Amino acid sequence: MAEKTPFRYDYVGSFLRPARLKKARIAFEKGEIGRDALTDVEDECIEELVAKQKELGYHVITDGEFRRATWHLDFMWGFDGVAHHKTQTGLPFHGEQAMIDDTYLVGKLSLTKEHPFVSHFRFVKALEDEHTVAKQTIPAPAQFLAQLIMPFAAENTRKFYDNDDELIDDLVTGYREVIRQLYEAGCRNLQLDDCTWGMLVDPRVKLFYGTEGNGVDRIKEQYLTINNRVIDGQPGDLVINTHVCRGNFHSTYASTGAYNDVAEFLFAGEHVNAFYLEYDDERSGGFDPLAKIPEGKKVVLGLITTKSPKLEDKATVIARIHEAAKYIPLDRICLSPQCGFASCEIGNKLTEAEQWAKLHLVREIAEEVWG
């Protein structure tokens, strides 16, 4: 079996939290149970999740991000110099405010200890077998940078960093240390989750960043550079992929726009092995930007939505795969849902049974297309 992601049928990484896990997290936050008791529940739920992933025949296993509140912020909280508190306003998603913690600097960024995600990975690594490999998901360096330099955060960040260059240097150093720790723990499949590119194609990009035109291109170059500085120089047997989407909170989204405006930077320039791409509705645009993906790199088409319980029509999905193959060869295409099922612990608006039905459909279609 190939030990490298992506696989012909794959998934992004997060899964709906079981009811008893949500209950345990609430009890922990109220002080009704201790950390050890919560960890015991997390361990049990992850073991059950991985067993189900294997039962469905998937070759990649994750912990479903069951130990996190969000797909990205918990990673940031593992660094020195970062603090957070409950938000009062939330982030504007389509029709809903995403109530996730405000996260900000209280000092210089550094990593002077083992990052918490390393022990999370060790637990999943121990559940590998001859048919499966463990994948670790973390937010892309550009995502962390965006958290600190977007207009709503920049004033606070300037208390500790006079310019972006110094901040980027510390972020790159911190990421390299996390990846070194993960690699020593046995990680060989790493996924960088990145919503920054989705924001950069949105018509409201000026509102997001306070700039337009050449200013937006400078931000694209900045994001590409920080991602590649972290990716470059890693061990040759460490596979690094990226997942790009436009926000995923409680079945809502944050941004919209086709990949055309970032293809020259992201597709042509980012040094990853494969791109997991959101393609479940018209917000993603057409497949023509895929022609910018260099020879030898793969694309994982996210044609199955995690935002709705309705199962896609198999024939329609297969037709879309062949449409994409006009721009990138079929043997470099894989299939997955467009995003995780629970980027934040609230989860999307479907049941666990509906979640598994989606993944069964992904495998069924992949086996029909590629055999």
Sequence and secondary structure as in RCSB ss.txt:
>XXXX:A:sequence
MAEKTPFRYDYVGSFLRPARLKKARIAFEKGEIGRDALTDVEDECIEELVAKQKELGYHVITDGEFRRATWHLDF
MWGFDGVAHHKTQTGLPFHGEQAMIDDTYLVGKLSLTKEHPFVSHFRFVKALEDEHTVAKQTIPAPAQFLAQLIM
PFAAENTRKFYDNDDELIDDLVTGYREVIRQLYEAGCRNLQLDDCTWGMLVDPRVKLFYGTEGNGVDRIKEQYLT
INNRVIDGQPGDLVINTHVCRGNFHSTYASTGAYNDVAEFLFAGEHVNAFYLEYDDERSGGFDPLAKIPEGKKVV
LGLITTKSPKLEDKATVIARIHEAAKYIPLDRICLSPQCGFASCEIGNKLTEAEQWAKLHLVREIAEEVWG
>XXXX:A:secstr
   SS  SB   S     HHHHHHHHHHHTTSS HHHHHHHHHHHHHHHHHHHHHTT SEE  TTTT SBSSHHH
HHTSEEEEEE  SS EEETTEEE   EEEEEEEEE  S  HHHHHHHHHHTT  TT EE EEEE HHHHHHHHHS
HHHHHHHTTT SSHHHHHHHHHHHHHHHHHHHHHTT  EEEEEE HHHHHTSTTHHHHHS  THHHHHHHHHHHH
HHHHHHTT  TT EEEEEE S  BTTB S    GGGTTTTHHHH   SEEEEE SSGGG  SGGGGGS TT EEE
EEEE SS SS   HHHHHHHHHHHTTTS GGGEEEEESS S SBTT  SS HHHHHHHHHHHHHHHHHHH 
